[in-house]
Amino acid sequence: MFGATAYIRFDPKQIHITATNRTAPFISLPHIAIEEHSDGKKIIAAIGQEAKTMIGKNRVQIVNPFDHLRLIADDFVLCEKLLIHGMRSMYGAFSFNAPSKIIFHPKKQVEGGLSDIESRFLLELASNIGGRKVAVYVGSDLSMQQVRQYRFDP
């Protein structure tokens, strides 16, 4: 369905992705397990709850790219990997049904509004995961009806 909208709510404890053309959401812990091989190469070994089960394993670092003391996110590339994983979980590796419109809804560190840098971070992130029209929303949670009716700036 052309023109579907993804609504991505996130904070350091959870990522929640819903879409107007999907009934099942993607809900995950925002954790990534990064494993360092003996040759120094680092790979993503697990995401979400599975990543948390790897705590304490040798040569594995658990990272939460949405956890930072002052900002809405900490690591652009890992945020991107996490969101791509969420979209692929909902739509498969390649899909013409993936949303072209994205509403980002940060749930933490938004007191006083987002800085220009944080807004730019989210706009770039959305563009990199396939969003053609993007909005950054701060406020109470949106219903799916509100997501469907959301007016994007031209």
ZARO-546676 format. One line per field, with one value per residue (C-alpha): x, y, z; residue in three letters. Coordinates in Angstrom, 2 decimals. Layout:
BEGIN
X = (X_...)
Y = (Y_...)
Z = (Z_...)
r = (ALA_...)
END
This chain:
BEGIN
X = (0.00_1.67_1.71_1.65_2.86_5.15_4.85_8.07_7.99_11.20_13.00_15.93_13.62_11.63_11.15_7.59_6.90_3.38_2.30_-0.97_-0.67_0.23_-1.76_1.14_3.60_7.31_8.12_11.65_14.20_16.62_19.68_22.32_24.96_28.20_30.66_34.34_36.02_39.64_40.61_39.18_36.12_32.91_29.53_26.00_25.36_21.85_19.16_16.51_15.81_18.21_20.99_20.27_20.78_24.37_25.33_28.54_29.67_33.31_34.06_30.44_29.39_25.71_24.83_21.63_21.88_18.85_20.35_22.17_22.17_21.35_20.25_17.48_20.03_23.70_24.80_23.40_24.62_23.35_19.98_19.74_20.59_18.01_15.25_16.12_15.83_12.39_11.18_12.50_10.75_7.49_7.98_10.68_14.07_12.65_9.12_7.19_4.73_7.20_6.07_7.19_6.06_7.53_6.52_9.26_8.07_10.87_9.55_12.54_14.76_12.15_11.55_11.77_11.58_14.23_17.36_18.00_20.69_18.29_15.62_18.22_19.40_15.86_15.21_18.42_17.64_14.18_15.56_18.12_15.43_13.25_11.14_10.30_8.06_9.13_7.76_9.19_6.37_6.54_3.46_1.08_0.86_-1.00_-3.81_-3.64_-6.47_-4.35_-1.36_-3.49_-4.69_-1.34_-0.52_3.07_4.70_5.09)
Y = (0.00_3.21_5.93_3.79_5.49_4.05_5.41_4.87_5.52_5.04_5.59_3.80_1.01_0.14_0.64_0.36_0.46_0.36_0.94_1.80_-1.21_-3.78_-5.15_-6.55_-4.05_-4.54_-4.11_-4.64_-3.73_-1.29_-3.41_-4.61_-7.25_-6.50_-9.36_-8.81_-11.61_-12.60_-10.64_-7.46_-7.34_-6.39_-7.80_-7.49_-10.80_-10.15_-7.49_-6.91_-9.46_-11.91_-9.33_-9.03_-12.79_-12.30_-10.08_-11.36_-13.33_-12.99_-10.43_-9.22_-5.67_-4.80_-1.34_0.69_3.33_5.20_5.67_8.94_11.28_14.45_13.49_11.37_8.93_8.07_6.22_7.00_3.84_1.49_3.30_2.81_-0.92_-1.38_0.35_-1.51_-4.74_-3.64_-2.76_-6.03_-7.92_-6.33_-6.29_-8.78_-7.98_-6.08_-4.90_-2.43_-2.22_-0.61_2.82_5.88_8.16_8.01_9.68_9.61_10.02_10.27_9.58_10.73_13.82_16.02_18.55_21.98_20.45_18.87_20.68_21.23_18.58_16.00_16.81_16.51_13.20_11.80_13.21_11.64_8.38_8.21_8.96_6.16_3.61_4.55_7.49_10.02_12.13_12.46_14.11_14.41_14.45_15.34_14.86_12.19_8.90_8.96_6.53_4.65_6.87_9.93_8.34_7.72_11.33_12.91_15.94_15.97_19.26_19.56)
Z = (0.00_-1.16_1.42_4.57_7.73_10.39_13.91_15.86_19.60_21.50_24.76_26.42_27.60_24.47_20.76_19.51_15.75_14.37_10.79_9.10_6.79_9.48_12.39_14.45_15.91_16.42_20.11_21.38_23.96_22.29_23.02_20.59_21.38_19.57_19.42_18.74_16.82_17.32_14.18_15.76_13.53_15.33_14.33_15.62_17.35_18.66_19.05_21.69_24.43_22.79_23.19_26.91_27.29_26.11_29.06_30.60_27.55_26.63_23.89_23.79_24.54_25.07_23.75_23.95_21.20_22.56_26.03_26.69_29.68_27.74_24.23_22.73_21.27_21.48_18.34_14.87_13.11_15.82_15.99_12.23_12.51_15.25_13.27_10.06_12.06_13.29_9.79_8.37_11.15_10.06_6.27_5.31_3.80_0.83_0.48_-1.62_1.29_3.69_4.87_2.95_5.78_9.27_12.50_15.14_18.71_21.28_24.77_26.84_26.98_25.28_28.04_26.42_22.93_20.76_19.65_15.96_16.15_17.60_15.00_12.23_13.73_13.49_10.01_8.69_10.47_8.91_5.47_5.84_6.72_3.75_4.89_2.20_4.39_8.00_11.10_14.57_17.11_20.80_22.96_24.18_22.29_18.99_18.20_14.90_13.65_14.45_12.70_9.58_9.59_10.45_8.28_7.12_6.16_2.38)
r = (MET_PHE_GLY_ALA_THR_ALA_TYR_ILE_ARG_PHE_ASP_PRO_LYS_GLN_ILE_HIS_ILE_THR_ALA_THR_ASN_ARG_THR_ALA_PRO_PHE_ILE_SER_LEU_PRO_HIS_ILE_ALA_ILE_GLU_GLU_HIS_SER_ASP_GLY_LYS_LYS_ILE_ILE_ALA_ALA_ILE_GLY_GLN_GLU_ALA_LYS_THR_MET_ILE_GLY_LYS_ASN_ARG_VAL_GLN_ILE_VAL_ASN_PRO_PHE_ASP_HIS_LEU_ARG_LEU_ILE_ALA_ASP_ASP_PHE_VAL_LEU_CYS_GLU_LYS_LEU_LEU_ILE_HIS_GLY_MET_ARG_SER_MET_TYR_GLY_ALA_PHE_SER_PHE_ASN_ALA_PRO_SER_LYS_ILE_ILE_PHE_HIS_PRO_LYS_LYS_GLN_VAL_GLU_GLY_GLY_LEU_SER_ASP_ILE_GLU_SER_ARG_PHE_LEU_LEU_GLU_LEU_ALA_SER_ASN_ILE_GLY_GLY_ARG_LYS_VAL_ALA_VAL_TYR_VAL_GLY_SER_ASP_LEU_SER_MET_GLN_GLN_VAL_ARG_GLN_TYR_ARG_PHE_ASP_PRO)
END
